[in-house]
Amino acid sequence: GITYIDTAHSYGGGKSEEWVGRVMATRRREVTLATKLSARTADQARRQIELSLKRLRTDRVDVMHIHALKDLKDLDAIGARGGVLEALQEARDQKITRAIGITCHADPVALQAALERHDFDCTQMALNAGLASITDGMKLAPPSDRSFERLALPVAVRKKMGVIAMKVFGQEHLVGAAPVEKLFTYALSLPVSLASVGMPQLEFVERNAELALAFVPMSQ
């Protein structure tokens, strides 16, 4: 019953897209398919798009993200003439992708600026009960008033963007601090479209599917 599949050009040196592509060869119409580009120039992005489509065994994806916005300097490169955003806008115009977005792990200020500045359809950000962002080394950053929930999420909601919650367990650092079902429910109770959850074991897939089916939003 899972209908959103998230991968990226860089995951596993391309192996992730290849594995997903083996399934997409026969089940493409059953899912919303998303991938992410690490490129920062338009030319690099065009090459990555071509290779990603080949690996995924499809001529289109539903969502194409700029992968892992780092900071404001990175944002300047993304939006510059000849930057990756230029290639994503082309891909959207050419119907290679239906929606373009941007993801961010560690810098809510930069993501807030990106969403204010550019015409994205959707975004993916760290949203969890600890108000925690995740550093590039996938370590937990201290909770802060300058969280994604407080800075970037309101912009996305105001602009009626699709919002994908990630790091709902704080890259596992929050597991044990609160029950898994509460962490999961907290993220889904925010104004989001879905939660993209890493599930490296089959029992996690089964448990998260059960939680999603039984989901009841938390009170304020």
C-alpha positions as CSV (number, residue, x, y, z in Angstrom):
1,G,0.0,0.0,0.0
2,I,3.0,2.4,0.0
3,T,2.6,4.7,-3.0
4,Y,5.5,7.2,-2.7
5,I,9.0,6.0,-3.6
6,D,12.0,8.2,-2.8
7,T,15.5,7.7,-4.2
8,A,18.4,9.8,-5.4
9,H,21.0,9.9,-8.1
10,S,23.8,9.5,-5.6
11,Y,22.3,6.8,-3.3
12,G,24.6,3.8,-3.3
13,G,26.5,5.1,-6.2
14,G,23.5,4.7,-8.4
15,K,22.5,1.3,-7.1
16,S,19.3,2.6,-5.4
17,E,17.9,3.9,-8.6
18,E,18.8,0.7,-10.4
19,W,17.0,-1.4,-7.7
20,V,13.9,0.9,-7.8
21,G,14.1,0.7,-11.6
22,R,13.7,-3.1,-11.5
23,V,10.4,-2.6,-9.8
24,M,9.3,0.4,-11.9
25,A,9.7,-1.7,-15.1
26,T,6.4,-3.3,-14.3
27,R,4.8,-1.1,-11.6
28,R,5.5,2.4,-12.6
29,R,1.8,3.5,-12.7
30,E,1.3,2.5,-9.1
31,V,3.5,5.0,-7.4
32,T,4.6,8.6,-7.2
33,L,8.3,8.4,-8.0
34,A,10.8,10.9,-6.7
35,T,14.5,11.3,-7.2
36,K,17.1,13.9,-6.3
37,L,20.0,15.5,-8.1
38,S,23.3,16.4,-6.4
39,A,24.4,18.5,-9.4
40,R,24.8,22.2,-9.0
41,T,25.2,23.3,-12.6
42,A,22.6,22.9,-15.4
43,D,24.9,20.8,-17.6
44,Q,25.7,18.4,-14.7
45,A,22.0,18.2,-13.9
46,R,21.1,17.3,-17.5
47,R,23.5,14.4,-17.5
48,Q,22.3,13.2,-14.1
49,I,18.7,13.4,-15.3
50,E,19.5,11.3,-18.3
51,L,21.2,8.7,-16.3
52,S,18.6,8.6,-13.5
53,L,15.8,8.0,-16.1
54,K,17.8,5.1,-17.6
55,R,18.4,3.6,-14.2
56,L,14.8,4.0,-13.2
57,R,13.6,2.5,-16.5
58,T,11.2,5.3,-17.1
59,D,10.8,8.4,-19.3
60,R,9.5,10.6,-16.5
61,V,9.5,11.0,-12.7
62,D,6.8,12.7,-10.7
63,V,9.1,14.7,-8.4
64,M,12.6,15.9,-9.0
65,H,14.4,17.5,-6.1
66,I,17.7,19.5,-5.8
67,H,19.4,17.4,-3.2
68,A,20.6,18.6,0.2
69,L,20.7,22.4,0.2
70,K,23.7,23.2,2.4
71,D,23.6,27.0,3.1
72,L,22.9,30.4,1.6
73,K,26.1,30.2,-0.5
74,D,24.9,26.9,-2.0
75,L,21.5,28.5,-2.7
76,D,23.2,31.2,-4.7
77,A,24.9,28.6,-6.9
78,I,21.7,26.7,-7.3
79,G,19.7,29.7,-8.6
80,A,22.5,31.3,-10.7
81,R,22.4,31.5,-14.5
82,G,23.5,28.0,-15.6
83,G,22.7,26.5,-12.2
84,V,20.8,23.3,-11.5
85,L,17.5,25.0,-11.1
86,E,17.6,26.0,-14.7
87,A,17.8,22.3,-15.7
88,L,15.0,21.4,-13.4
89,Q,12.7,24.1,-14.8
90,E,13.5,22.8,-18.3
91,A,12.6,19.2,-17.2
92,R,9.3,20.4,-15.8
93,D,8.5,22.3,-19.0
94,Q,9.4,19.2,-21.1
95,K,7.1,17.0,-18.9
96,I,10.2,14.9,-17.8
97,T,9.0,15.7,-14.3
98,R,5.7,16.9,-12.9
99,A,7.0,18.8,-9.9
100,I,10.4,20.3,-8.9
101,G,11.5,20.7,-5.3
102,I,14.4,21.1,-3.0
103,T,15.5,19.2,0.1
104,C,17.4,20.3,3.2
105,H,18.8,18.6,6.2
106,A,20.7,21.2,8.2
107,D,20.0,24.8,7.5
108,P,16.4,26.0,8.0
109,V,17.4,29.6,7.2
110,A,18.7,28.7,3.8
111,L,15.6,26.6,3.0
112,Q,13.3,29.4,4.1
113,A,15.2,31.7,1.7
114,A,15.0,29.1,-1.1
115,L,11.3,28.7,-0.8
116,E,10.7,32.5,-0.7
117,R,13.0,33.1,-3.7
118,H,12.2,30.4,-6.2
119,D,9.2,28.7,-7.8
120,F,9.3,25.3,-6.3
121,D,6.3,22.9,-6.3
122,C,7.4,21.0,-3.3
123,T,10.0,20.7,-0.6
124,Q,11.5,18.0,1.7
125,M,12.8,19.0,5.1
126,A,13.6,17.5,8.5
127,L,10.4,17.7,10.6
128,N,10.3,15.9,13.9
129,A,9.2,16.2,17.5
130,G,12.6,17.3,18.6
131,L,12.6,20.3,16.3
132,A,16.0,19.0,15.3
133,S,18.0,19.4,12.1
134,I,20.6,16.9,10.9
135,T,24.2,17.8,10.0
136,D,25.9,16.6,6.9
137,G,27.4,13.8,8.9
138,M,23.8,12.7,9.7
139,K,24.4,13.7,13.3
140,L,21.7,15.4,15.4
141,A,22.0,19.2,15.7
142,P,20.7,20.8,18.9
143,P,17.0,21.8,18.9
144,S,16.6,25.5,18.1
145,D,13.9,28.1,17.7
146,R,15.4,28.4,14.1
147,S,13.9,25.0,13.2
148,F,12.5,23.9,9.8
149,E,9.0,23.7,11.5
150,R,9.2,27.3,12.6
151,L,11.0,28.9,9.6
152,A,10.6,27.0,6.4
153,L,7.3,25.1,6.9
154,P,5.2,28.2,7.2
155,V,6.5,29.5,3.9
156,A,5.7,26.2,2.1
157,V,2.2,26.2,3.6
158,R,1.6,29.8,2.6
159,K,2.8,29.1,-1.0
160,K,0.6,25.9,-1.1
161,M,3.6,23.6,-1.8
162,G,3.7,19.9,-1.3
163,V,5.6,19.2,1.9
164,I,7.5,16.0,2.5
165,A,8.6,15.3,6.1
166,M,11.9,13.5,6.5
167,K,14.1,12.6,9.5
168,V,11.0,12.1,11.5
169,F,13.0,10.0,13.9
170,G,15.9,12.4,13.9
171,Q,18.1,9.9,12.0
172,E,17.2,7.4,14.8
173,H,18.6,9.7,17.5
174,L,15.1,10.4,18.9
175,V,14.1,6.7,19.1
176,G,13.9,5.9,22.7
177,A,13.3,9.5,23.7
178,A,9.6,9.0,22.7
179,P,7.7,6.0,21.4
180,V,8.1,5.4,17.6
181,E,4.4,5.8,17.0
182,K,4.3,9.2,18.7
183,L,7.3,10.4,16.7
184,F,5.6,9.2,13.5
185,T,2.3,10.7,14.4
186,Y,3.8,14.0,15.4
187,A,5.3,14.5,11.9
188,L,2.2,13.5,10.1
189,S,0.1,15.8,12.3
190,L,2.0,18.8,10.8
191,P,0.7,20.4,7.6
192,V,2.6,17.9,5.4
193,S,1.7,15.9,2.3
194,L,3.5,12.7,3.5
195,A,6.4,11.4,5.5
196,S,9.3,9.8,3.7
197,V,10.8,7.3,6.1
198,G,14.0,5.3,5.8
199,M,13.1,1.6,6.4
200,P,16.2,-0.6,6.3
201,Q,14.4,-3.7,7.7
202,L,11.2,-5.4,6.5
203,E,9.6,-5.2,10.0
204,F,10.1,-1.4,9.9
205,V,8.2,-1.3,6.6
206,E,5.3,-3.3,8.0
207,R,5.2,-1.4,11.3
208,N,5.2,2.0,9.6
209,A,2.5,0.9,7.2
210,E,0.4,-0.1,10.1
211,L,1.0,3.2,11.8
212,A,0.1,5.2,8.7
213,L,-3.2,3.2,8.2
214,A,-4.1,3.8,11.8
215,F,-3.1,7.5,11.8
216,V,-5.2,10.0,13.8
217,P,-3.9,13.5,13.9
218,M,-2.7,14.8,17.3
219,S,-4.5,17.6,19.0
220,Q,-2.8,21.0,19.0
